[in-house]
Structure formats: C-alpha cells, structure tokens
Amino acid sequence: MPIQILMPALSPTMEDGTLAKWLVKEGDTVSSGDILAEIETDKATMEFEAVDEGVIGKLLVGEGTQGVKVNAPIAVLLEDGESAEDMPEHSEPAAEPASSHVAPAKPSEATASAQGYGRGETPQADPATKGERIFASPLARRIAAEKGLDLAQITGSGPRGRIVKADVESARPQDAAPRAAQDTEPGTAPAPKPADTGAIAKIYEERPHTEIMLDGMRKTIAARLSEAKQTIPHFYLRRSVTLDPLLEFRAELNAQLEKRGVKLSVNDFIIKACALALQQVPTANAVWAGDRILQLDPSDVAVAVAIEGGLFTPILKDAEQKSLSALSAEMKDLAARARERKLAPHEYQGGSFAISNLGMFGIENFDAVINPPHGAILAVGAGLKKPVVGEDGDVTVATRMSMTLSVDHRVIDGALGAELLQAITDNLENPMAMLA
C-alpha cells in the first residue's frame, strides 16, 4: 500500500516549515539515506532523508511552499510492485508555491538528517541507542504507527530480520511504545489567545503603514518568549563589577597574542568567568525538565547573537575546559555562521546558562528573559567610568559594568543565585586566576 511521506519535525520548536527544494522527481527510485528535499525550519535549512526504498509516486507540495504543517503529507512513496493506480484517491498533485516570489533556499552547510520522520512510523530513537537501524517494510511501519507499537521491540521474520506486515499484526499489547503525553506537560505554557488581527488592523487602516508578515523565526521567538514569561517564575539579581584589572590584563594578553592574530574581547572573559562560576557553584548549573531538575556536569554556555530578524543562542560546550583564545575563536565562528543561518541544531540547542551582552550598544543595564529550559541568563551592560568611593574613603574613578542575573526560581533559589553571581563577579575582578 502506498505510504504518504509527511512533513518532518526537524527541531523541537518546529510547527511548520518551507519546502525549499525537491531533490527527487516523480518516478525516481530512492533508497534509505537518499536526500529527498531541503526544508527550511525556523532556524536553518536542513536535508530530509528517505528511510526506506521505493518509487516516488507523487509530489504533493511544490517547491517554495511556505507554512507546511508538521505531519502534513508532502509526497507518496510506492513499494515494489505498486503503481500510481494504487495511490489513495485523496492524494493531490504538487501544489504551487504559496507565493510566487518565494525562491528555493540554498542548502545550508550545516545540515541534519531526519531519517524516518514524516512517514507516520515509529521514530527510530531506540535503534540509535543500540547502534543499529530497524529494517521494516513501509506497510509494517504504517501499521505499527497506527497501533502505537515500538518497532524496536518487535522481532522481524523477513530476510535479514526485516519486520513485515505479519510481525506487527501479531505483536502483543506489551510491545506498545510509551505514548508521549498529548495534554499540556508540566512547565508548558497554554496556548495564548491570538491577537485579533482584523480588529488591530482596522485601528490603523487610515494611517500609512507597512505590513510585515512573520517568518518562522519570528513566530518561534514570539511563542518561546511568551511561554517563558508565562511559565517561568523569574527573579532578578543585580551586581556591578569593577573592570579595570580585567581591561589591563586583557591589553597585556592581546599585545602578546598579536603575532598569532588573536584579539580577546571583554565578552570572551565574561564567557570564561560564567563557565568557571558554574563549576564553582555546581548546584546552579541546572535546567528545568518539567517534573525534575537536571544538573549538568560540564559548563555549556549559550551566548545570544543578534541576526537580521531575530537571534540565535549558539552554545560553547565544555567552556570551563577551554582557553580564552579557544573560546574567542569558537565564538567568532559560531556568531558568523549564526548570522548566515548555517548552524546545525546541536550547535544552538541545550546548555544550562546564557549570556546576553548589549554593552556594545551603550545599554547600561537591562533584564533578559530566560531561554527555557535554562536555569538562568546573565544580562551584561556597558562598562562605564564612574566615581567610586574606595575603602579609605577617597573618591576615585573606576570602570564599572552592570550585570543582571535573571533566575528561574524553580531551579535556583535566591541565596544560590546570589552565590553564582558572586562567583562570576570574583572571576571577572581577578582575571589572572581564571588562567590557573
């Protein structure tokens, strides 16, 4: 029986995507691992792979079509011996692009495969843990999905252990895979009531304006920040740090590193200071996971990078182990590829802590919104020369930088958050110790 290939979910936040480009045509024979299409998500352009062999019977969605919902049919795959006459009557020919000006996207250098997803079958998570791929006929996969069965728990009777129709039809109830919760999970925001677009537009219909439609990234940012402010009990801790010792030390290091073409920024020191602080206060190196807290061992620090139309938060993994020059080089690379939207999902998903630095724009201080499931985010302002009263009572001038730590109270209590911010401050005010 022909199998409908469905729009895959290529990221945890993806609700719909743009079918940027087909890499196959009707009548093509495909095998497992062949690239079928390039799909634009809210973050990047990614490749979509076939999971089984067959013939492309019909393309249901045209190139450049925007807003294709996850799990919507995009193509039909025919098994051996099947023909176009076997396809369901409701299968429609490829649709024209939603907008004629939408051009197919160029493939990203940072691509990810989506084996198995979009075909109505059981996702192949279990085989990955076993280091092997499940071999099953497309019909067996469809029946397993309909019955809620876990293919990893079924023994195949076909050639090379391939799972066939009879195997899934005779599977026992205990072979059913655990179903993901369909209702709202703990920590998940209820869907906010959408704004009445017509009513708002009517207010401004007589005033000159330009209507800008939201792209996938902007929709995702709006949804995630709404969720964050609705579900995360934020509280805020504020400190100012004296930067003069760090600025002097940075100048000395940059002079020595000039021949190597390395120039450290203040932000590089901030990343290192936060990474070390998460090791010094390990209980704060944690994320909220709905019904539990996950405490991380490494310091995986996310750093907000502004791009046109939104932002990315690429992650510097194991940041506590890396030198300042290594952190600097990696951050420059991640930021450059973020602006080109060429980051792979594993480069911006995860981490426990984030940094948002607006000091370069002259912002003195601000409060950042936590990026779930992170436990905290540090908002960094500009370093400004200010009068300071010394311990001897004399007034001097020092470079002071304001920091605000936004904290998820479910993960980090007030005293623990204060301890973490103190550790960050100590590291920044004693920069040489960060190299020890």
N, C-alpha and C positions, 0 to 999 in steps of 0.2 A: 504493500500500500504506500503511495507517495507520502513523503514526510514534508511538512512545512518547516522551513528554516525561519527561526524567529529572531527579531532584533535582540542582540545580547546586551546584558548589563555589564559594561566594561569597567565600571567603577562603583564604589559603594553608594555614591550620591546620584548616579545617573538615572534619570526618569525617561528621557528621550534623547535622541541623537540625530545627526545628519548623515545620511548615506552618501558619503562624499564621492565614492568611485567604485564601480564594479570592476573586478579583475577577472571575471569569468563572463561567459555569454551563454545563452540558451543553447543546449545541445552539447556543451562541454562535459567531458568526463573528469571527475575530481576524485582525489584520494585523501585519506586522512592527513592533515597537516598542510594541505594546499591552501593558499590565501584566497579567500573568496571576495573580500571587499575591504575598503578603507572607510572607517566610521569615525566621525567627529563627535567627541564627547564634550562635556562642559570644560574639560581641561586640555585635551590633546587629540591628535588624530592617531587612531590605532588600527591595527590589522586584525581581521576576523578570519579564523581558520576553520576549515572543514574538519569534522570529527570522524566521518565515515566516507566510504566510496559510493559513487553513484553518478547519475547524469543530471545536470541542471535542466529541469523540465520547463521552468518558467521563472522569470524575474518579476516580482510583484511591486517593487518600489524602484523608481527611477533615480538616476544619479542626481545629486544635489538636493534631494527631497529633505526638507527640514522637519523637525518635530516628530520623527517616527518614534512611537512609544515602545518602551522595552516590552518584549514578548509579542509585538505585532508581527504578523507574517511578512517576510521580505522576499522569500523565494521558495520554490518547490523542488525537492530532490527526489529523483526516481531511482528505485533499486533495480538490480539486474532483472531483465525480463519485463519491466514495466514500460509503458509508453505514455504519451501525452493524453491518450484516451482514458487512462486510469486516474488522472488527476481529479480532485474534487471539483464539482461544478462551480463552487464559490470562489475558486482561485481566479483572481483578476490579472490582466496583463500589467506590465510595469507602468506605474503611474508617472506622469510628467512631474518635473520638479515643482515644488510649491511656489517658487519664484524664479522667473526666467533669468534673473541676474545672478543667481547663486552659482558660482563656479566650483567645480570639483576641487577638493583640497589637495595640496601636495602632501605626499606621505611623509610622516614625521620620522626623523632619525631614531627617536626613542619610541619604539613600538612595542605592543604587548599582544600576545595571542589570547584568544578566547575560545579554547577548544571545548566543544560540547555545548556551550550555552547557545540559546536561541533556537534549539531544536525540540524543546518540550521534553528533554530527557533529564534523567538524574544528573546533576552536576558532578564532575569527576574529581571530587575533593579527596575521597578515600583512596583511590589508586595512587594519588600523588604521595600520600603518606607511606604507601607500600613500595613506591618507586617503580610502579608498572601501570600500564594503561589497560582499561577494561575493553575487551573485544566483544561487541554485541551488534546484532543486526539493527538497522534503523527501526524496524517494526517492534523488536523486543524493547528497544529504548522507549518508544512511544507508549507501549503497554505498561512498562514499569513506571513511567511518569504518571500515567493515569491512575494506577493502583497505589502510587506512593511507595514503591518498592526501591530498596537500595541495591543497585546492581552489584556493588562490591561484596554483598553478602550472598550472591547467587552463583552457583556453580554451573558453568556452561557445558552443554553436551555436544556442541558443534565442533568443527575442525579447530584445532589449537585451543580448545576450551572456549570457543566463541559462544556467547549467550544467544539463544534463539527463542522464537515465539513460545515453544512448548515449555522452556525453562521458567519464563516469567509467569506463564499462566498457571503453572503448578507450584509456584513459590508459596511458602507458608506465611501466615499473617505476621509472625515474629520477624520476617525478613523486611518488614516495612521500615523505611528510614525515618528517623525522628523528623517530625514536621516543624518547620520554622514557625514561630508564633505569628499568627495573622493579625492579632489585635495589637494595639499600641503597647510597645515594650516599655519597661521602666526606663525613665530618662529620655523617652522620645516625645517630642512636642506634639500636641494635637494640631491638626492642620488649621492654620489661621484662616479666618474668614477673609476671602479675597476682597480687594477694594472694588467698588462698583465703578468699573472703567467708564461706562457710559455717563454716569452721574458726574464724575470728576471732569471728564472731557467737556461736558455741557457747560460747566462753570467757566471754562477758558475758551469756549468756541469763538467768542468775539474778540479775543486777544491774539495777536500774532504769536505763533509758537511753532516749534518743530517736534514732531512725534518720533521718538526713538524707540524702536522695538527692542525688547530684552533678548540678548543672546543666551546661550546655555550657561555660560559662566556667571553672568549677572543674576540669572534666576537662581542658580545654586548658592551664590553668595547671599542673596536675599533670604532664601529658605534657611540656610545654616545659621545665619546671624539672628534671625527671628527665633529659631529653635534655641540658640544659645541664651538669649536674653530671657526667654520664657521659662526655660527649664533649669538653668544653672544659677544657683544662689551665689552671685558674685559678691565678694567684698574686696576692699582696696587698701593696700598698704603703701605708704609714701616715704621715700628717703631721698636725701641729696648726698652726692658723693663728691669728694674733692679730687679733681682730675690732674692737678699739676704734677704729682710724681709720675703718673702714667704717661702724660704728654712728654715729659723729659726722657723717660725710659724709651718711649716709642721713637723719639727723634734719634737717640743713640743707636737703637737697633736698626732703624731704617738706613742710617749712614753706613753701618756695617754690611747691610744686606743689599745695598745699591748695586754692587757689582753682579749680584745674582738676579737682578731685575725684580726684586721683591720689595713691595711697599706695604707695610702693615697699616691698617686703618684702626680707628678707635673701636669700630664695631667688631673687629677681629678679637680685640681684648675683651669686649663685652661677652662675646660668644664663649670664649675660653673661661671667663670668670663664672658664667652661669653653669657651664658644663662641670666645672670643679665643685661649685656650690651644691649641685645635685648629688655629687658623691659625698660631700661633707655632711649633707643633711639628706640621707638616702630615703627617709620616710616620705619626703616631699617629691621624690622622683616617681610619680604615680599618675595613673589615669582612672577615670570613672568608667566602669564597664557594666552599668545597669544594676546588677544585683551583687556586685563585688568591686573591689579596688584592685587594680593590677600594679604592683610595684616593680619598676624596671631596674635592671642591674646597670646597663650602660646609660650614658647621658646622650640621648638622641634629641638634639636641639633644633627646632624649626625656626626659620628666620623669614619674616614677611618680606616679600619682594613685590613692589608695585609694577604692574604692567598695564598696557592700554586696555581699559575696560574692566579692570579688576585687579586681583592679586593672587600670587602663589605663596605657599609656605614650604619651600624645599627644606629637607632635613639633613643636617650634618650628623651622621651616625657615629657613635663612639667618640664624640667630640672631646671627651676628657683625656683620651689617649693621644690626640694629635697635637703636633707643634703649631705654634701661631702661624708660621709660614704655610704649613699644610692646610690649616683651616682657611687662611686667606685665599689660597689658590682654589680650593674646592668651592668656597662661597662665590668667588668670581665666576667660576664655570657654571654653577647651578643658577646664579642670577641671570647670566647671559642666555642660557638655554630656556629659562623660565620666560624671559621676555619674547622669545621666539616660539613659545608654547611647544617645546621639544622635550619636556620632562616626561619620563615614564612614571606610572602611578607609584611605584615603590620609592620614588625619589621625593614625593610630597605627601605620602600617607604614613601615619604613625607618629612617633615621638611622644614625649610627655610634657614638653615645655616649649614655649615660643617666645620670640623676641620681636618687637615692633619698634623700629627706631625712626622717628621723624625729626631728629635733631638737625639733620642736614637741610631741612626746610625752615629752620628757625623756630620750630614749635618748642616752647619751654617745658610744657608738661601736658599729659592727656591720659585718659583711661582707655585701655584696649579691651576689646571683647574676647573672651576665651574661645578658642577654637576647639570644640569637642572632638575627642574625649580628653584633651589635655587637662591637667590639673591647675595650670597657671600660665600667665603670659606677662612678660615684662615690657612696659611701655617706657621708652627712653627719649628724653628731651635733649635740647641743645646744651652744650657746655658754655656757660657764660661767666664772665668775670664779675664777681660780686664782692662787696665789703664783708669781711668775716672777722669776728671777734676771737682772737687767739686765747689760749689757756692763761696767758699772762695778762689778759685784759686789753692788750693792744689791738687796734683795728688794722687789718691787713687786707690785701686784695688776693682772692683765690678764684680759680676756675671751678665752678660748681655745676654739676649736672643732676637734673631732677629725674627720679625713677619712680614709677608706679607699678606695683605688682598686683595684677588682678588675679584673684584666687577663687577656685571652686571650693566652697565651704563643705561640700560633701566629701572631698578628698583631703583637704588641708585645713586644719583649724587655725585660729588666729595666731597662737603662740608659735606654731610650726611654720606658718608663713613668715612671721617676723624673723624667725631663726634663719630661714632661707634667704631672705632679703639682707640680713646682716652678713651672711657668708658671702653673698655677691658683692656687697659694699667693701668688705675686708679684702677680697681678692683684687678689686679694682684699685683700692688705695695702697696696695702692696704688690704691684705688678711683677716685681722680680721674683717673688715667692711662687708665682704661677709657673715658672720655668723649672722649679725644683722637682 
